């Protein structure tokens, strides 16, 4: 079974631009979560989608948004990019119930100049 | 919201010795505590997890203990090997992880030959 995939793997943007990242979960997984990883703040939860609905949201500004499609693929969007948005963005998929392992993708490395 | 503190930030041990990483959490409603290992340039991978109705869980050289009263959980690695060198993250969640994971800041484990 193929693992979680994320595209693109690397991205360079300038301040003020917007960006869209994509995540394809493991086949059969219905939940996708997004995390931001930075050296200073570590791994921080952004939001989680299940069956096309956002179920949970972390403490990030409204510039960060996401969506999930009927095939469980998910996208996250960051508008009006700031230098501090430079990070590794990881998505993780799980079956969707409780106590199920979250499988992480390889991440998208976003650099904002 | 939940807050997870992790110590130490760096841990250096001799090959063959044991390593212990400790985490505390703030939300008494948290009921799921996974541990992830992240090697340099790779995605986080689950190594062991524990539910709040269990005090201890072991998998070969890895064990996790949970003290709900003190809101404290620990990772124990025995007979450490060079391949154990990595960053280890603890996490906590309510709803069995279905509502997103709150991570500690990570411990860089260095195994000295």
gemmi code that builds the backbone of each chain (N, CA, C; Angstrom):
import gemmi

chains = {
    "A": [
        ("UNK", (0.855, -1.187, 0.000), (0.000, 0.000, 0.000), (0.888, 1.234, 0.000)),
        ("UNK", (0.591, 2.179, -0.910), (1.413, 3.384, -1.017), (1.229, 4.236, 0.231)),
        ("UNK", (2.310, 4.947, 0.595), (2.258, 5.808, 1.765), (1.644, 7.156, 1.453)),
        ("UNK", (1.702, 8.041, 2.415), (1.184, 9.399, 2.255), (2.132, 10.175, 1.343)),
        ("UNK", (1.577, 10.841, 0.367), (2.408, 11.639, -0.529), (2.021, 13.109, -0.433)),
        ("UNK", (3.018, 13.963, -0.640), (2.785, 15.403, -0.592), (3.479, 16.066, -1.791)),
        ("UNK", (2.780, 17.030, -2.369), (3.374, 17.794, -3.468), (3.081, 19.272, -3.275)),
        ("UNK", (3.985, 20.148, -3.698), (5.352, 19.806, -4.109), (6.221, 19.498, -2.888)),
        ("UNK", (7.408, 19.019, -3.085), (8.288, 18.754, -1.953), (9.016, 20.013, -1.493)),
        ("UNK", (9.280, 20.901, -2.421), (9.965, 22.155, -2.101), (9.271, 23.303, -2.822)),
        ("UNK", (9.257, 24.451, -2.152), (8.564, 25.603, -2.709), (9.236, 26.872, -2.197)),
        ("UNK", (9.474, 27.812, -3.091), (10.007, 29.105, -2.696), (9.035, 30.185, -3.141)),
        ("UNK", (8.616, 31.019, -2.202), (7.667, 32.083, -2.486), (8.206, 33.381, -1.874)),
        ("UNK", (7.580, 34.482, -2.265), (7.937, 35.771, -1.675), (6.798, 36.262, -0.788)),
        ("UNK", (7.125, 37.146, 0.110), (6.129, 37.697, 1.038), (4.928, 38.257, 0.274)),
        ("UNK", (3.762, 38.019, 0.808), (2.545, 38.532, 0.204), (1.884, 37.579, -0.775)),
        ("UNK", (2.632, 36.619, -1.266), (2.043, 35.638, -2.191), (1.207, 34.634, -1.417)),
        ("UNK", (0.498, 33.788, -2.157), (-0.217, 32.694, -1.529), (0.313, 31.367, -2.078)),
        ("UNK", (0.029, 30.292, -1.342), (0.553, 28.992, -1.743), (-0.481, 27.910, -1.425)),
        ("UNK", (-0.493, 26.878, -2.251), (-1.373, 25.722, -2.022), (-0.532, 24.460, -2.002)),
        ("UNK", (-0.688, 23.680, -0.943), (0.027, 22.427, -0.786), (-0.966, 21.277, -0.859)),
        ("UNK", (-0.503, 20.140, -1.371), (-1.404, 19.012, -1.568), (-0.931, 17.787, -0.804)),
        ("UNK", (-1.890, 17.002, -0.365), (-1.601, 15.784, 0.394), (-2.537, 14.671, -0.074)),
        ("UNK", (-1.956, 13.526, -0.436), (-2.755, 12.351, -0.788), (-2.575, 11.303, 0.299)),
        ("UNK", (-3.643, 10.944, 1.006), (-3.519, 10.006, 2.123), (-3.367, 8.571, 1.644)),
        ("UNK", (-3.089, 7.691, 2.566), (-3.055, 6.260, 2.297), (-4.457, 5.836, 1.884)),
        ("UNK", (-4.524, 4.961, 0.896), (-5.810, 4.489, 0.400), (-6.652, 3.919, 1.548)),
        ("UNK", (-7.886, 4.401, 1.648), (-8.776, 3.940, 2.707), (-8.791, 4.836, 3.930)),
        ("UNK", (-7.799, 5.695, 4.052), (-7.782, 6.636, 5.180), (-8.688, 7.815, 4.874)),
        ("UNK", (-9.496, 8.194, 5.857), (-10.464, 9.262, 5.633), (-10.134, 10.548, 6.366)),
        ("UNK", (-9.143, 10.481, 7.241), (-8.777, 11.670, 8.012), (-7.397, 12.166, 7.588)),
        ("UNK", (-7.299, 13.459, 7.396), (-6.014, 14.087, 7.080), (-5.797, 15.255, 8.040)),
        ("UNK", (-4.633, 15.250, 8.670), (-4.244, 16.355, 9.558), (-3.036, 17.055, 8.968)),
        ("UNK", (-2.925, 18.330, 9.267), (-1.783, 19.124, 8.801), (-1.025, 19.677, 10.009)),
        ("UNK", (0.307, 19.677, 9.893), (1.176, 20.186, 10.955), (2.240, 21.087, 10.337)),
        ("UNK", (2.641, 22.091, 11.113), (3.756, 22.942, 10.729), (4.946, 22.585, 11.611)),
        ("UNK", (6.112, 22.373, 11.014), (7.304, 22.062, 11.805), (8.370, 23.120, 11.567)),
        ("UNK", (8.799, 23.774, 12.635), (9.870, 24.761, 12.589), (10.867, 24.459, 13.705)),
        ("UNK", (12.115, 24.889, 13.552), (13.118, 24.629, 14.607), (12.711, 25.257, 15.941)),
        ("UNK", (12.081, 26.410, 15.903), (11.767, 27.111, 17.139), (10.508, 26.609, 17.829)),
        ("UNK", (9.479, 26.318, 17.076), (8.179, 25.945, 17.647), (7.893, 24.455, 17.585)),
        ("UNK", (8.739, 23.705, 16.888), (8.507, 22.269, 16.795), (7.338, 21.943, 15.884)),
        ("UNK", (6.634, 20.874, 16.230), (5.485, 20.406, 15.440), (4.210, 21.007, 16.020)),
        ("UNK", (3.478, 21.745, 15.194), (2.243, 22.368, 15.661), (1.076, 21.962, 14.771)),
        ("UNK", (-0.021, 21.631, 15.404), (-1.225, 21.175, 14.717), (-1.937, 22.358, 14.052)),
        ("UNK", (-2.237, 22.191, 12.759), (-2.963, 23.233, 12.021), (-4.459, 22.944, 11.984)),
        ("UNK", (-4.825, 21.826, 11.370), (-6.235, 21.422, 11.299), (-6.336, 19.979, 10.844)),
        ("UNK", (-7.546, 19.448, 11.007), (-7.818, 18.059, 10.651), (-9.129, 17.989, 9.875)),
        ("UNK", (-9.137, 17.201, 8.814), (-10.313, 17.014, 7.998), (-10.722, 15.551, 7.986)),
        ("UNK", (-12.012, 15.351, 8.010), (-12.581, 14.005, 7.952), (-13.840, 14.076, 7.110)),
        ("UNK", (-13.908, 13.244, 6.087), (-15.068, 13.235, 5.184), (-15.435, 14.640, 4.728)),
        ("UNK", (-14.434, 15.348, 4.253), (-14.583, 16.672, 3.634), (-14.960, 17.778, 4.620)),
        ("UNK", (-14.943, 17.488, 5.905), (-15.319, 18.483, 6.913), (-14.150, 18.747, 7.853)),
        ("UNK", (-13.944, 20.008, 8.168), (-12.913, 20.323, 9.155), (-13.466, 20.017, 10.532)),
        ("UNK", (-12.817, 19.064, 11.221), (-13.307, 18.655, 12.535), (-12.603, 19.391, 13.659)),
        ("UNK", (-11.323, 19.691, 13.445), (-10.543, 20.318, 14.507), (-9.596, 21.342, 13.907)),
        ("UNK", (-9.277, 22.347, 14.703), (-8.415, 23.413, 14.231), (-7.457, 23.817, 15.334)),
        ("UNK", (-6.208, 24.047, 14.963), (-5.215, 24.520, 15.915), (-5.256, 26.031, 16.025)),
        ("UNK", (-4.250, 26.574, 16.669), (-4.230, 28.000, 16.955), (-3.397, 28.752, 15.920)),
        ("UNK", (-3.876, 28.793, 14.710), (-3.203, 29.510, 13.633), (-4.145, 30.572, 13.069)),
        ("UNK", (-3.587, 31.656, 12.475), (-4.462, 32.708, 11.928), (-5.254, 32.225, 10.735)),
        ("UNK", (-6.277, 33.010, 10.393), (-7.169, 32.659, 9.305), (-6.511, 32.599, 7.936)),
        ("UNK", (-5.253, 33.069, 7.840), (-4.537, 32.976, 6.559), (-4.287, 31.507, 6.182)),
        ("UNK", (-4.336, 30.650, 7.174), (-4.143, 29.211, 6.950), (-5.517, 28.556, 6.803)),
        ("UNK", (-5.718, 27.909, 5.697), (-7.001, 27.245, 5.471), (-6.764, 25.933, 4.747)),
        ("UNK", (-7.776, 25.124, 4.710), (-7.627, 23.846, 4.031), (-8.946, 23.353, 3.508)),
        ("UNK", (-8.869, 22.235, 2.837), (-10.089, 21.569, 2.387), (-9.756, 20.113, 2.090)),
        ("UNK", (-10.808, 19.327, 2.009), (-10.633, 17.919, 1.682), (-11.648, 17.550, 0.609)),
        ("UNK", (-11.202, 16.744, -0.310), (-12.052, 16.342, -1.414), (-12.697, 14.983, -1.138)),
        ("UNK", (-13.623, 14.608, -2.014), (-14.377, 13.366, -1.790), (-13.486, 12.130, -1.837)),
        ("UNK", (-12.319, 12.228, -2.475), (-11.405, 11.080, -2.525), (-10.404, 11.122, -1.353)),
        ("UNK", (-10.664, 11.999, -0.383), (-9.868, 12.178, 0.843), (-8.585, 12.985, 0.648)),
        ("UNK", (-8.217, 13.275, -0.575), (-7.064, 14.156, -0.798), (-7.343, 15.508, -0.155)),
        ("UNK", (-6.286, 16.121, 0.321), (-6.476, 17.393, 1.028), (-5.499, 18.444, 0.503)),
        ("UNK", (-5.919, 19.653, 0.581), (-5.055, 20.788, 0.251), (-5.063, 21.764, 1.421)),
        ("UNK", (-3.931, 22.436, 1.593), (-3.931, 23.557, 2.526), (-3.414, 24.791, 1.779)),
        ("UNK", (-3.949, 25.904, 2.151), (-3.623, 27.156, 1.503), (-3.145, 28.163, 2.545)),
        ("UNK", (-2.101, 28.891, 2.190), (-1.650, 29.979, 3.047), (-1.665, 31.245, 2.203)),
        ("UNK", (-2.417, 32.221, 2.645), (-2.492, 33.477, 1.898), (-1.605, 34.528, 2.547)),
        ("UNK", (-1.271, 35.554, 1.784), (-0.465, 36.677, 2.278), (0.730, 36.169, 3.095)),
        ("UNK", (1.595, 35.439, 2.436), (2.718, 34.793, 3.109), (3.599, 35.784, 3.864)),
        ("UNK", (4.063, 35.325, 5.022), (4.992, 36.081, 5.855), (6.285, 35.283, 5.991)),
        ("UNK", (7.375, 35.969, 6.333), (8.661, 35.290, 6.484), (8.558, 34.145, 7.489)),
        ("UNK", (7.777, 34.357, 8.540), (7.629, 33.364, 9.596), (6.870, 32.119, 9.181)),
        ("UNK", (6.318, 32.135, 7.977), (5.606, 30.949, 7.492), (6.567, 29.926, 6.898)),
        ("UNK", (7.836, 30.289, 6.779), (8.830, 29.333, 6.288), (8.893, 28.153, 7.247)),
        ("UNK", (8.678, 26.962, 6.725), (8.584, 25.783, 7.586), (8.465, 24.532, 6.731)),
        ("UNK", (8.510, 23.402, 7.423), (8.167, 22.127, 6.801), (6.710, 21.856, 7.142)),
        ("UNK", (5.888, 21.673, 6.132), (4.470, 21.387, 6.342), (4.235, 19.904, 6.112)),
        ("UNK", (3.787, 19.254, 7.163), (3.565, 17.810, 7.138), (2.077, 17.506, 7.183)),
        ("UNK", (1.677, 16.557, 6.389), (0.318, 16.046, 6.565), (0.407, 14.616, 7.068)),
        ("UNK", (-0.629, 14.201, 7.746), (-0.689, 12.850, 8.296), (-2.072, 12.283, 8.042)),
        ("UNK", (-2.132, 11.032, 7.668), (-3.431, 10.420, 7.451), (-3.667, 9.286, 8.431)),
        ("UNK", (-4.927, 9.049, 8.717), (-5.328, 7.969, 9.600), (-6.699, 7.481, 9.167)),
        ("UNK", (-7.065, 6.322, 9.649), (-8.364, 5.760, 9.283), (-9.508, 6.681, 9.653)),
        ("UNK", (-9.336, 7.393, 10.764), (-10.350, 8.368, 11.146), (-10.962, 8.121, 12.490)),
        ("UNK", (-10.822, 6.931, 13.025), (-11.370, 6.672, 14.346), (-10.375, 7.031, 15.419)),
        ("UNK", (-10.639, 6.589, 16.620), (-9.747, 6.916, 17.735), (-8.638, 5.883, 17.864)),
        ("UNK", (-7.531, 6.329, 18.421), (-6.394, 5.454, 18.727), (-5.806, 4.797, 17.482)),
        ("UNK", (-5.948, 5.456, 16.353), (-5.322, 4.947, 15.135), (-4.055, 5.716, 14.840)),
        ("UNK", (-3.046, 4.997, 14.371), (-1.755, 5.621, 14.083), (-1.915, 6.661, 13.000)),
        ("UNK", (-1.249, 7.798, 13.186), (-1.185, 8.821, 12.149), (0.086, 8.572, 11.347)),
        ("UNK", (-0.064, 8.419, 10.045), (1.063, 8.190, 9.153), (1.410, 9.519, 8.463)),
        ("UNK", (2.660, 9.911, 8.624), (3.076, 11.196, 8.075), (3.600, 11.082, 6.645)),
        ("UNK", (3.364, 12.154, 5.886), (3.966, 12.279, 4.577), (5.368, 12.852, 4.701)),
        ("UNK", (6.083, 12.987, 3.581), (7.459, 13.486, 3.618), (7.562, 14.983, 3.859)),
        ("UNK", (6.454, 15.696, 3.693), (6.447, 17.119, 3.950), (6.734, 17.961, 2.718)),
        ("UNK", (6.299, 19.217, 2.798), (6.626, 20.235, 1.809), (7.446, 21.305, 2.512)),
        ("UNK", (8.646, 21.537, 1.995), (9.506, 22.574, 2.580), (9.194, 23.892, 1.905)),
        ("UNK", (8.586, 24.817, 2.661), (8.225, 26.134, 2.138), (9.226, 27.170, 2.634)),
        ("UNK", (9.795, 27.901, 1.706), (10.686, 29.010, 2.041), (10.052, 30.295, 1.543)),
        ("UNK", (9.916, 31.267, 2.447), (9.341, 32.555, 2.083), (10.453, 33.604, 2.129)),
        ("UNK", (10.667, 34.259, 1.002), (11.739, 35.265, 0.900), (11.189, 36.685, 0.956)),
    ],
    "B": [
        ("UNK", (-5.801, 25.393, 25.932), (-5.559, 24.150, 25.213), (-4.458, 23.335, 25.870)),
        ("UNK", (-4.199, 22.198, 25.285), (-3.184, 21.290, 25.820), (-1.785, 21.881, 25.665)),
        ("UNK", (-0.923, 21.596, 26.642), (0.477, 22.000, 26.585), (1.332, 20.798, 26.985)),
        ("UNK", (2.314, 20.466, 26.163), (3.182, 19.331, 26.440), (4.618, 19.823, 26.590)),
        ("UNK", (5.207, 19.515, 27.725), (6.604, 19.865, 27.988), (7.452, 18.605, 27.884)),
        ("UNK", (8.611, 18.694, 27.229), (9.455, 17.526, 27.013), (10.879, 17.833, 27.453)),
        ("UNK", (11.487, 16.863, 28.165), (12.857, 17.022, 28.656), (13.609, 15.692, 28.597)),
        ("UNK", (14.930, 15.718, 28.338), (15.715, 16.911, 28.024), (15.608, 17.254, 26.539)),
        ("UNK", (16.165, 18.365, 26.127), (16.139, 18.709, 24.708), (17.231, 17.952, 23.952)),
        ("UNK", (18.315, 17.619, 24.646), (19.390, 16.815, 24.067), (19.823, 15.779, 25.092)),
        ("UNK", (20.045, 14.559, 24.623), (20.443, 13.469, 25.506), (21.515, 12.653, 24.802)),
        ("UNK", (22.675, 12.559, 25.438), (23.780, 11.785, 24.879), (24.058, 10.601, 25.788)),
        ("UNK", (24.020, 9.395, 25.238), (24.272, 8.193, 26.026), (25.261, 7.293, 25.294)),
        ("UNK", (25.954, 6.454, 26.056), (26.868, 5.487, 25.464), (26.070, 4.332, 24.863)),
        ("UNK", (26.554, 3.838, 23.750), (25.919, 2.680, 23.121), (25.791, 1.541, 24.137)),
        ("UNK", (24.615, 0.970, 24.205), (24.368, -0.114, 25.146), (23.697, 0.344, 26.437)),
        ("UNK", (23.799, 1.639, 26.738), (23.149, 2.173, 27.935), (21.671, 2.448, 27.645)),
        ("UNK", (20.954, 2.833, 28.701), (19.533, 3.164, 28.557), (19.338, 4.667, 28.405)),
        ("UNK", (18.229, 5.036, 27.777), (17.865, 6.441, 27.604), (16.437, 6.630, 28.092)),
        ("UNK", (16.205, 7.737, 28.776), (14.866, 8.055, 29.270), (14.509, 9.481, 28.890)),
        ("UNK", (13.348, 9.635, 28.280), (12.841, 10.955, 27.888), (11.509, 11.154, 28.594)),
        ("UNK", (11.330, 12.354, 29.172), (10.140, 12.595, 29.994), (9.265, 13.706, 29.423)),
        ("UNK", (7.961, 13.534, 29.552), (6.998, 14.545, 29.104), (5.922, 14.749, 30.153)),
        ("UNK", (5.452, 15.982, 30.257), (4.295, 16.279, 31.087), (3.243, 16.958, 30.213)),
        ("UNK", (1.981, 16.753, 30.574), (0.895, 17.371, 29.824), (-0.015, 18.113, 30.783)),
        ("UNK", (-0.808, 19.025, 30.253), (-1.593, 19.892, 31.128), (-3.081, 19.534, 31.188)),
        ("UNK", (-3.619, 18.942, 30.143), (-5.058, 18.696, 30.062), (-5.385, 17.288, 30.565)),
        ("UNK", (-6.068, 17.224, 31.687), (-6.390, 15.924, 32.285), (-7.328, 15.097, 31.406)),
        ("UNK", (-7.937, 15.713, 30.394), (-8.820, 14.981, 29.487), (-8.046, 14.248, 28.386)),
        ("UNK", (-6.759, 14.496, 28.261), (-5.971, 13.791, 27.243), (-5.943, 12.307, 27.555)),
        ("UNK", (-6.087, 11.502, 26.516), (-6.205, 10.059, 26.735), (-5.363, 9.215, 25.780)),
        ("UNK", (-4.552, 9.871, 24.963), (-3.749, 9.134, 23.986), (-2.391, 9.790, 23.898)),
        ("UNK", (-1.320, 8.967, 24.027), (0.036, 9.512, 24.133), (0.987, 8.730, 23.225)),
        ("UNK", (1.178, 9.198, 22.004), (2.113, 8.521, 21.099), (3.514, 9.125, 21.175)),
        ("UNK", (4.478, 8.325, 20.765), (5.856, 8.784, 20.644), (6.302, 8.597, 19.191)),
        ("UNK", (6.942, 9.637, 18.640), (7.407, 9.586, 17.269), (8.918, 9.750, 17.220)),
        ("UNK", (9.516, 9.071, 16.245), (10.954, 9.180, 16.001), (11.137, 9.833, 14.638)),
        ("UNK", (12.001, 10.854, 14.584), (12.246, 11.520, 13.312), (13.744, 11.569, 13.061)),
        ("UNK", (14.179, 10.837, 12.057), (15.571, 10.881, 11.645), (15.778, 12.081, 10.733)),
        ("UNK", (17.018, 12.515, 10.642), (17.348, 13.723, 9.902), (16.841, 13.661, 8.462)),
        ("UNK", (16.029, 14.635, 8.083), (15.519, 14.718, 6.717), (14.390, 13.745, 6.403)),
        ("UNK", (13.881, 13.070, 7.427), (12.821, 12.087, 7.189), (11.537, 12.481, 7.929)),
        ("UNK", (10.478, 11.761, 7.635), (9.196, 12.044, 8.273), (9.120, 11.418, 9.657)),
        ("UNK", (8.320, 11.974, 10.554), (8.118, 11.338, 11.865), (7.452, 9.974, 11.695)),
        ("UNK", (7.892, 9.016, 12.525), (7.295, 7.683, 12.490), (6.940, 7.263, 13.902)),
        ("UNK", (5.754, 6.703, 14.054), (5.292, 6.232, 15.358), (6.143, 5.058, 15.817)),
        ("UNK", (6.627, 5.121, 17.056), (7.388, 3.987, 17.589), (6.625, 3.252, 18.683)),
        ("UNK", (5.799, 3.949, 19.414), (4.993, 3.325, 20.453), (3.947, 4.326, 20.915)),
        ("UNK", (2.822, 3.828, 21.382), (1.798, 4.719, 21.921), (1.141, 4.052, 23.120)),
        ("UNK", (0.451, 4.843, 23.920), (-0.213, 4.315, 25.108), (-1.517, 5.058, 25.333)),
        ("UNK", (-2.514, 4.326, 25.787), (-3.806, 4.935, 26.101), (-3.892, 5.191, 27.600)),
        ("UNK", (-4.795, 6.062, 27.981), (-4.835, 6.500, 29.380), (-5.305, 5.404, 30.332)),
        ("UNK", (-5.865, 4.313, 29.818), (-6.312, 3.245, 30.706), (-5.222, 2.200, 30.952)),
        ("UNK", (-4.002, 2.511, 30.476), (-2.878, 1.592, 30.626), (-1.736, 2.335, 31.296)),
        ("UNK", (-1.028, 1.658, 32.225), (0.064, 2.322, 32.928), (1.421, 2.149, 32.259)),
        ("UNK", (1.560, 1.051, 31.519), (2.856, 0.762, 30.915), (2.657, -0.091, 29.670)),
        ("UNK", (3.523, 0.126, 28.688), (3.476, -0.679, 27.464), (4.903, -0.892, 26.983)),
        ("UNK", (5.181, -2.094, 26.508), (6.551, -2.408, 26.102), (6.559, -3.052, 24.727)),
        ("UNK", (7.587, -2.709, 23.940), (7.762, -3.318, 22.626), (9.255, -3.492, 22.423)),
        ("UNK", (9.723, -4.696, 22.689), (11.145, -5.046, 22.576), (11.985, -4.112, 23.453)),
        ("UNK", (12.827, -3.263, 22.871), (13.708, -2.424, 23.689), (13.064, -1.102, 24.096)),
        ("UNK", (11.844, -0.885, 23.675), (11.170, 0.387, 23.942), (10.002, 0.172, 24.885)),
        ("UNK", (9.877, 1.088, 25.844), (8.745, 1.029, 26.771), (8.261, 2.442, 27.059)),
        ("UNK", (6.989, 2.555, 27.366), (6.424, 3.839, 27.757), (5.641, 3.635, 29.050)),
        ("UNK", (5.776, 4.587, 29.957), (5.028, 4.565, 31.212), (4.182, 5.817, 31.304)),
        ("UNK", (3.032, 5.685, 31.929), (2.101, 6.804, 32.063), (1.641, 6.918, 33.502)),
        ("UNK", (1.724, 8.123, 34.058), (1.208, 8.421, 35.397), (0.133, 9.485, 35.224)),
        ("UNK", (-1.124, 9.055, 35.208), (-2.220, 10.001, 34.959), (-2.372, 11.015, 36.077)),
        ("UNK", (-2.113, 10.590, 37.287), (-2.266, 11.491, 38.435), (-1.305, 12.669, 38.319)),
        ("UNK", (-0.078, 12.349, 37.978), (0.944, 13.387, 37.851), (0.944, 14.024, 36.464)),
        ("UNK", (0.167, 13.483, 35.539), (0.122, 13.942, 34.148), (1.520, 13.938, 33.555)),
        ("UNK", (2.092, 12.742, 33.599), (3.484, 12.577, 33.223), (3.627, 11.253, 32.482)),
        ("UNK", (4.395, 11.227, 31.383), (4.682, 9.976, 30.694), (6.113, 9.994, 30.186)),
        ("UNK", (6.688, 8.812, 30.074), (8.108, 8.691, 29.764), (8.366, 7.614, 28.727)),
        ("UNK", (9.422, 7.810, 27.962), (9.897, 6.820, 26.988), (11.209, 6.251, 27.502)),
        ("UNK", (11.300, 4.932, 27.497), (12.511, 4.257, 27.945), (13.040, 3.418, 26.791)),
        ("UNK", (14.307, 3.625, 26.456), (14.962, 2.807, 25.433), (16.135, 2.091, 26.096)),
        ("UNK", (16.131, 0.771, 26.058), (17.218, 0.006, 26.658), (18.175, -0.482, 25.574)),
        ("UNK", (19.390, -0.818, 26.017), (20.416, -1.360, 25.102), (20.501, -0.523, 23.829)),
        ("UNK", (20.726, 0.760, 23.981), (20.705, 1.668, 22.838), (21.724, 1.279, 21.774)),
        ("UNK", (21.332, 1.556, 20.532), (22.162, 1.224, 19.361), (22.340, 2.477, 18.509)),
        ("UNK", (23.359, 2.514, 17.650), (23.595, 3.714, 16.824), (22.355, 4.150, 16.042)),
        ("UNK", (21.556, 3.192, 15.584), (20.364, 3.542, 14.794), (19.254, 4.171, 15.633)),
        ("UNK", (19.440, 4.222, 16.936), (18.470, 4.914, 17.788), (18.691, 6.435, 17.769)),
        ("UNK", (19.803, 6.873, 17.218), (20.086, 8.317, 17.134), (19.041, 8.985, 16.245)),
        ("UNK", (18.348, 9.976, 16.815), (17.254, 10.661, 16.099), (16.665, 11.698, 17.043)),
        ("UNK", (15.642, 12.413, 16.552), (14.859, 13.293, 17.420), (13.569, 12.563, 17.777)),
        ("UNK", (13.253, 12.552, 19.045), (12.055, 11.874, 19.534), (11.050, 12.913, 20.030)),
        ("UNK", (9.803, 12.745, 19.620), (8.736, 13.648, 20.021), (7.678, 12.884, 20.802)),
        ("UNK", (7.254, 13.449, 21.921), (6.076, 12.927, 22.598), (4.889, 13.772, 22.168)),
        ("UNK", (3.698, 13.244, 22.335), (2.494, 13.977, 21.968), (1.346, 13.539, 22.868)),
        ("UNK", (0.342, 14.391, 22.942), (-0.847, 14.080, 23.732), (-2.075, 14.509, 22.956)),
        ("UNK", (-3.181, 13.821, 23.211), (-4.413, 14.148, 22.502), (-5.624, 13.654, 23.277)),
        ("UNK", (-6.727, 14.357, 23.100), (-8.013, 13.857, 23.563), (-8.635, 13.097, 22.402)),
        ("UNK", (-9.662, 12.372, 22.678), (-10.356, 11.697, 21.586), (-9.512, 10.652, 20.889)),
        ("UNK", (-8.513, 10.125, 21.595), (-7.705, 9.075, 20.992), (-6.892, 9.517, 19.801)),
        ("UNK", (-6.591, 10.796, 19.728), (-5.778, 11.288, 18.624), (-6.590, 11.814, 17.472)),
        ("UNK", (-7.886, 11.595, 17.500), (-8.725, 12.002, 16.381), (-8.869, 13.512, 16.280)),
        ("UNK", (-8.511, 14.210, 17.341), (-8.685, 15.673, 17.318), (-7.363, 16.406, 17.175)),
        ("UNK", (-6.339, 15.737, 16.666), (-5.061, 16.402, 16.489), (-4.127, 16.142, 17.658)),
        ("UNK", (-2.844, 16.144, 17.386), (-1.836, 15.863, 18.398), (-1.129, 17.151, 18.815)),
        ("UNK", (-0.905, 17.288, 20.118), (-0.067, 18.373, 20.643), (1.280, 17.771, 20.972)),
        ("UNK", (2.318, 18.271, 20.337), (3.642, 17.691, 20.465), (4.507, 18.432, 21.468)),
        ("UNK", (5.424, 17.682, 22.084), (6.502, 18.309, 22.818), (7.532, 18.840, 21.835)),
        ("UNK", (8.523, 19.583, 22.328), (9.500, 20.239, 21.458), (10.576, 19.288, 20.926)),
        ("UNK", (10.606, 18.073, 21.410), (11.535, 17.090, 20.868), (12.797, 16.910, 21.703)),
        ("UNK", (13.355, 15.711, 21.624), (14.621, 15.375, 22.288), (15.574, 14.807, 21.254)),
        ("UNK", (16.738, 15.431, 21.117), (17.744, 14.921, 20.195), (18.570, 13.885, 20.944)),
        ("UNK", (18.384, 12.623, 20.608), (19.095, 11.518, 21.243), (20.343, 11.186, 20.428)),
        ("UNK", (21.480, 11.244, 21.107), (22.761, 10.944, 20.459), (23.350, 9.707, 21.110)),
        ("UNK", (23.633, 8.704, 20.309), (24.230, 7.476, 20.825), (25.730, 7.519, 20.529)),
        ("UNK", (26.523, 7.560, 21.582), (27.981, 7.622, 21.450), (28.562, 6.206, 21.319)),
        ("UNK", (29.397, 5.960, 20.298), (29.959, 4.599, 20.110), (30.976, 4.244, 21.201)),
    ],
}
model = gemmi.Model(1)
for chain_id, residues in chains.items():
    chain = gemmi.Chain(chain_id)
    for i, (resn, *xyz) in enumerate(residues, 1):
        res = gemmi.Residue()
        res.name, res.seqid = resn, gemmi.SeqId(i, " ")
        for name, pos in zip(("N", "CA", "C"), xyz):
            atom = gemmi.Atom()
            atom.name, atom.element = name, gemmi.Element(name[0])
            atom.pos, atom.b_iso = gemmi.Position(*pos), 0.0
            res.add_atom(atom)
        chain.add_residue(res)
    model.add_chain(chain)
structure = gemmi.Structure()
structure.add_model(model)
structure.setup_entities()
